[in-house]
Amino acid sequence: KRRGEGATRESFANLLADLRRLSARVAASAATSAALQQALDEKVAETEALRTALGCRSAEVATLSAQLSALRARATRAESAAAELQGELQGLQQAGEAAARAEAAAAAAAR
């Protein structure tokens, strides 16, 4: 009978040791899972921050693009105005030259 009790106690002790090892593995697995979840949460937060920053950058690019278009339009209008003024200046120069020739001809005729 004693031999049977010893075997039962040893068997029970082995089961208890197995249970403790399994419990330790479950605890380690839970800790690993918690760490992985925290890392995942941090990556999600980082991704959201990047998405927000990208949205801000997209808005800035759109604003800069609109400003560039407005500047191009102003430059085109300025070029047109400059061309008009150049034409007027040439007309005035030609009129001045014609007036100078006419004055010279009148002075020559008066002599």
C-alpha positions in Angstrom: 0.0 0.0 0.0 2.8 2.4 0.8 4.4 1.8 -2.5 1.1 2.7 -4.3 0.8 5.9 -2.1 4.3 6.9 -3.0 3.6 6.4 -6.7 0.4 8.4 -6.4 2.2 11.2 -4.6 5.0 11.3 -7.2 2.4 11.3 -10.0 0.5 14.1 -8.2 3.8 16.0 -7.7 4.6 15.6 -11.4 1.1 16.8 -12.4 1.5 19.8 -10.1 4.9 20.6 -11.6 3.5 20.3 -15.1 0.6 22.6 -14.1 3.1 25.2 -12.7 5.2 25.1 -15.9 2.1 25.4 -18.0 0.9 28.3 -15.8 4.3 30.0 -16.3 4.1 29.6 -20.0 0.6 31.0 -20.1 1.8 34.0 -18.0 4.7 34.6 -20.4 2.5 34.3 -23.4 0.1 36.8 -21.9 3.0 39.2 -21.2 4.2 38.8 -24.8 0.7 39.4 -26.1 0.3 42.5 -24.0 3.7 43.8 -25.2 2.7 43.1 -28.8 -0.6 44.8 -28.3 1.1 47.9 -26.9 3.6 48.0 -29.9 0.6 47.6 -32.3 -1.2 50.5 -30.5 1.9 52.7 -30.8 2.2 51.9 -34.5 -1.5 52.7 -35.0 -1.0 56.0 -33.3 2.1 56.7 -35.3 0.2 55.9 -38.5 -2.6 58.2 -37.6 -0.1 61.0 -36.9 1.5 60.4 -40.2 -1.9 60.4 -41.9 -2.7 63.7 -40.3 0.6 65.2 -41.2 0.1 64.0 -44.8 -3.3 65.7 -44.9 -1.8 68.9 -43.7 1.0 68.7 -46.3 -1.7 68.0 -49.0 -3.5 71.1 -48.0 -0.3 73.1 -48.0 0.5 71.8 -51.5 -3.0 72.7 -52.7 -2.6 76.2 -51.3 0.9 76.7 -52.8 -0.4 75.4 -56.2 -3.2 77.9 -56.1 -0.8 80.7 -55.2 1.5 79.6 -58.1 -1.4 79.7 -60.5 -2.3 83.2 -59.4 1.3 84.3 -59.8 1.4 82.8 -63.3 -1.8 84.7 -64.2 -0.3 87.9 -62.9 2.9 87.4 -64.8 0.9 86.8 -68.0 -1.0 90.0 -67.4 2.2 91.9 -66.7 3.8 90.6 -69.9 0.8 91.7 -71.9 0.9 95.1 -70.3 4.6 95.4 -71.0 4.1 94.5 -74.6 1.3 97.1 -74.9 3.6 99.8 -73.3 6.5 98.7 -75.6 4.2 99.2 -78.6 3.1 102.7 -77.4 6.7 103.6 -76.7 7.7 102.6 -80.3 4.8 104.7 -81.6 5.9 107.7 -79.6 9.5 107.3 -80.7 8.4 107.1 -84.4 6.2 110.1 -83.9 9.1 112.0 -82.3 11.4 111.0 -85.1 8.8 112.1 -87.7 8.3 115.4 -85.8 12.1 116.0 -85.7 12.3 115.3 -89.5 9.4 117.6 -90.2 11.0 120.3 -88.0 14.3 119.9 -89.8 12.6 120.1 -93.2 10.7 123.2 -92.1 13.9 124.8 -90.9 15.6 123.9 -94.2 12.7 125.3 -96.2 12.8 128.5 -94.1 16.4 129.2 -95.1 
